[in-house]
Amino acid sequence: MSLNDDHQKDYLAILKKLQGVKSWRDRARICYPRVSLHPPVLPGALAEAEDKLGITLPEELKEIYAESDGVFMNTGANTIMPLEDMIAENLDLRDRDQYEDLYMPFDNLLFFGRAGNGDLWAFGIKANGKIDTLNLYGWDHETDARPWIARDIFDLFVRIGCGSLYDAST
């Protein structure tokens, strides 16, 4: 997906501000000026989450949870769900029998964020049960579409920050 000219300029401006910024908390604050952050997850919580979900979480997601248990934007979306919400959301979507007739299976996605309109953001889980790429996908709760949305969480932050994530031209 390419960015239109206006979004390209905004994207590059945000990237410039983010140059050398390593902290996810600082990255979130640069991308969304009115972001809410939380204390980090408790020690051992990530290992428990991996056990419950039966998957190794991507390092990028672990790094974020080590700094903040969720990232909440002023738009009403959880860019990153609190860890317990993330676990519950994934288990619920995988276990609901009524979804079998409505949607494709969810066991090939690891949902980690909410768009604020009912849609979710996810990592793709390969057939071998691993997440070995950081590409992110959106899940449209109305159509069950699952388009690519960003290269990784960093790219997602920047795309949201410049307003390009849901632009038809992206």
C-alpha positions in Angstrom: 0.0 0.0 0.0 1.4 3.3 -0.9 0.7 6.7 0.7 -0.9 9.6 -1.1 1.3 12.8 -1.4 -0.1 14.5 1.7 0.2 11.4 3.9 3.7 10.7 2.5 4.8 14.1 3.7 3.3 13.6 7.1 4.7 10.0 7.3 8.2 11.3 6.6 7.8 14.1 9.1 6.8 11.7 11.8 9.7 9.4 10.8 12.1 12.3 11.2 10.8 13.0 14.7 11.2 9.3 15.6 14.7 9.1 14.4 16.8 7.6 17.2 13.8 7.2 19.5 14.0 3.7 21.0 11.3 3.8 23.7 7.9 2.6 22.7 6.4 5.0 25.2 8.2 7.9 23.5 7.3 6.6 20.1 3.6 6.5 21.0 3.7 10.0 22.4 5.3 11.4 19.2 2.7 9.6 17.0 -0.4 10.4 19.1 0.0 13.5 21.2 -2.9 12.6 23.5 -2.1 8.9 24.1 -2.7 7.1 27.4 0.0 4.7 28.5 -0.1 2.3 31.5 2.5 0.7 33.8 4.4 -2.2 32.3 3.0 -5.7 32.6 4.0 -7.7 35.7 7.0 -10.0 35.5 6.0 -13.4 34.2 2.8 -12.1 32.6 4.1 -12.5 29.0 5.1 -16.1 29.6 1.7 -16.8 31.0 0.1 -15.1 28.0 2.2 -17.3 25.6 1.1 -20.4 27.5 -2.6 -19.5 27.4 -2.5 -18.6 23.7 -0.1 -21.4 22.7 2.2 -19.1 20.8 5.4 -17.1 21.2 4.6 -13.4 21.1 6.6 -11.3 18.7 9.5 -9.5 20.3 8.2 -6.1 19.2 4.9 -6.7 21.1 6.9 -8.0 24.2 9.0 -4.8 24.1 5.8 -2.7 24.2 4.2 -4.6 27.0 7.5 -4.3 29.0 7.0 -0.5 28.8 3.2 -0.2 28.9 0.3 -2.6 29.4 -1.5 -1.2 26.4 -1.5 2.0 24.3 -4.8 3.9 24.2 -5.3 6.6 21.6 -7.5 9.7 22.0 -9.7 8.2 19.2 -11.0 5.6 21.5 -8.9 2.8 20.1 -6.5 0.5 21.8 -3.6 0.6 19.4 -2.2 -2.1 21.7 -4.8 -3.8 24.0 -3.9 -4.4 27.6 -2.4 -7.9 27.8 -5.3 -9.5 29.6 -7.7 -8.0 27.1 -5.5 -9.3 24.3 -5.6 -12.8 25.7 -9.4 -12.7 26.3 -10.1 -11.3 22.8 -8.1 -14.0 21.1 -9.5 -16.9 23.1 -13.1 -15.6 22.7 -12.8 -15.3 19.0 -11.3 -18.8 18.6 -13.8 -20.5 20.9 -17.2 -19.0 19.9 -19.3 -21.6 18.0 -21.6 -19.0 16.6 -18.7 -17.4 14.7 -18.1 -20.6 12.6 -20.9 -19.7 10.2 -20.0 -16.0 10.0 -16.3 -15.8 9.7 -13.2 -17.6 8.6 -11.3 -19.2 11.5 -9.3 -16.9 13.7 -6.6 -19.3 14.8 -4.3 -18.0 12.2 -4.3 -14.5 13.7 -3.0 -13.0 16.9 -5.1 -10.0 17.6 -3.3 -7.3 19.6 -5.1 -4.0 18.9 -8.5 -2.4 18.3 -9.2 0.3 15.7 -12.1 1.8 17.7 -14.8 0.9 15.3 -15.1 -2.9 16.0 -12.2 -3.8 13.7 -9.1 -5.4 15.1 -5.4 -5.5 14.2 -3.4 -8.7 14.2 -0.2 -10.6 13.4 -0.5 -13.5 11.0 0.2 -16.9 12.4 1.9 -19.3 9.9 0.8 -22.9 9.4 3.7 -24.0 11.6 2.1 -22.1 14.5 4.8 -19.3 14.5 4.7 -15.6 13.9 7.9 -15.2 11.8 7.0 -11.9 10.0 5.9 -8.7 11.6 3.4 -7.8 8.9 0.1 -6.7 10.3 -3.4 -7.3 9.2 -6.7 -5.6 9.9 -9.9 -7.6 10.5 -13.1 -6.0 9.4 -15.8 -7.2 11.7 -18.5 -6.5 9.1 -17.0 -8.1 6.0 -14.4 -10.5 7.6 -11.9 -8.9 5.2 -8.3 -9.2 6.5 -6.1 -6.8 4.5 -2.5 -6.0 5.1 -2.2 -2.7 7.1 1.4 -2.2 8.1 4.9 -3.7 8.0 5.2 -3.8 11.8 3.9 -2.0 14.9 6.3 0.9 14.4 4.9 1.4 10.9 1.4 1.1 12.3 2.1 3.9 14.8 3.4 6.1 12.1 0.5 5.4 9.7 -2.0 6.2 12.4 0.0 9.3 13.4 -0.1 10.7 9.9 -3.8 9.7 9.4 -3.1 7.3 6.5 -4.2 3.9 8.0 -7.8 4.0 6.8 -7.3 6.2 3.8 -8.6 4.5 0.6 -5.5 5.5 -1.2 -3.1 3.7 1.2 
